[in-house]
């Protein structure tokens, strides 16, 4: 899609439908915060949530600059490939996360 200048609009509609069915970024954020709150106790929850939030803000701030620098030395296909590769890496990593133990869950 990044190398085709005139792409039919239905490709964007299909991407929106897939994102809508999977929840998109909103479900990813919700799952991250839920996981952190499920595996931490009350004494460390605030600092762990703060770390998660700060990493989200740093990534959101730095990523346009990194993508712009990468685009200057390569093509938009490379930028999308790197983004997709990092997303795939995060999916593989999260598939190996262990379920929280029931004794760790605080009420």
Residue pairs with C-beta under 8 A, 6 or more apart in sequence:
1 7
1 11
1 80
2 75
2 76
2 77
2 79
2 80
3 75
3 76
3 77
23 30
29 56
32 52
33 49
33 52
35 97
35 100
36 45
36 48
36 49
36 52
37 45
37 49
38 100
38 104
38 105
39 100
39 104
39 105
40 48
40 104
40 106
41 104
41 106
42 106
67 79
67 83
70 78
70 79
70 82
71 78
71 79
